[in-house]
């Protein structure tokens, strides 16, 4: 059996007006034993500054996107479409 690389897991977190639960969510993901993942945070047009909430997170596996406010479904789908796991068909 070949030694295959671990598959990349994409964790998409849509956020609107974040609070301490966002940090707790990210910390929970970072504590998992499986470590081949990316965290995609999609800000759905928050009135608050999401970057200030994330300054304490120094892990390089997360990406932040900011959208105009629509809804959680749009934010989630945007995150999925920008993940490294999406097979792009041309």
C-alpha positions as CSV (number, residue, x, y, z in Angstrom):
1,X,0.0,0.0,0.0
2,X,1.3,3.4,-1.0
3,X,1.9,6.0,1.6
4,X,-0.6,8.7,0.4
5,X,-0.6,12.2,1.7
6,X,-3.3,13.2,4.2
7,X,-6.2,14.9,2.4
8,X,-6.7,18.6,3.1
9,X,-9.8,19.4,5.0
10,X,-11.4,22.8,4.5
11,X,-13.3,24.3,7.5
12,X,-15.5,27.1,6.3
13,X,-16.8,29.5,9.0
14,X,-19.4,32.1,7.9
15,X,-19.4,35.0,10.4
16,X,-21.6,38.0,11.1
17,X,-20.6,40.5,13.8
18,X,-18.1,38.1,15.6
19,X,-17.7,37.8,19.3
20,X,-15.6,35.5,21.5
21,X,-17.3,32.4,20.1
22,X,-15.4,32.9,16.9
23,X,-12.1,32.6,18.7
24,X,-13.4,29.6,20.6
25,X,-14.4,28.0,17.3
26,X,-11.0,28.6,15.7
27,X,-9.2,27.3,18.8
28,X,-11.4,24.1,18.8
29,X,-10.4,23.5,15.2
30,X,-6.7,24.1,16.0
31,X,-6.8,21.6,18.8
32,X,-7.9,18.7,16.6
33,X,-5.4,15.8,16.2
34,X,-5.8,15.9,12.4
35,X,-3.7,18.9,11.3
36,X,-3.9,19.0,7.5
37,X,-6.6,21.7,7.2
38,X,-7.4,25.2,6.2
39,X,-9.8,27.5,8.0
40,X,-11.7,29.8,5.7
41,X,-13.5,32.6,7.5
42,X,-16.1,34.5,5.5
43,X,-17.2,37.8,7.0
44,X,-20.8,38.4,5.9
45,X,-20.6,42.2,6.1
46,X,-20.1,42.6,9.8
47,X,-20.4,46.0,11.3
48,X,-17.5,45.1,13.6
49,X,-13.9,44.7,12.6
50,X,-13.3,40.9,12.2
51,X,-9.5,41.4,12.0
52,X,-9.3,42.7,15.6
53,X,-11.0,39.5,16.8
54,X,-8.4,37.4,14.9
55,X,-5.2,39.2,15.9
56,X,-4.7,36.7,18.7
57,X,-4.8,33.8,16.3
58,X,-1.3,33.4,14.8
59,X,-1.9,30.2,12.8
60,X,-1.1,30.6,9.1
61,X,-3.7,28.1,8.0
62,X,-6.6,30.5,8.0
63,X,-7.8,32.9,5.3
64,X,-10.3,35.7,5.7
65,X,-12.8,36.9,3.1
66,X,-15.1,39.9,3.6
67,X,-18.4,40.2,1.7
68,X,-21.2,42.7,1.7
69,X,-24.0,41.4,4.0
70,X,-26.3,38.9,2.3
71,X,-26.8,35.8,4.5
72,X,-25.0,32.8,6.0
73,X,-25.7,30.6,3.0
74,X,-24.0,33.0,0.6
75,X,-21.0,33.4,2.9
76,X,-20.7,29.6,3.3
77,X,-20.9,28.9,-0.4
78,X,-18.4,31.6,-1.1
79,X,-16.0,30.0,1.4
80,X,-16.5,26.6,-0.2
81,X,-15.9,27.9,-3.7
82,X,-12.6,29.5,-2.5
83,X,-11.4,26.4,-0.7
84,X,-8.4,24.4,-1.9
85,X,-10.6,21.3,-2.0
86,X,-12.9,22.4,-4.8
87,X,-12.3,20.5,-8.0
88,X,-12.4,23.2,-10.7
89,X,-13.8,22.0,-14.0
90,X,-12.8,24.0,-17.1
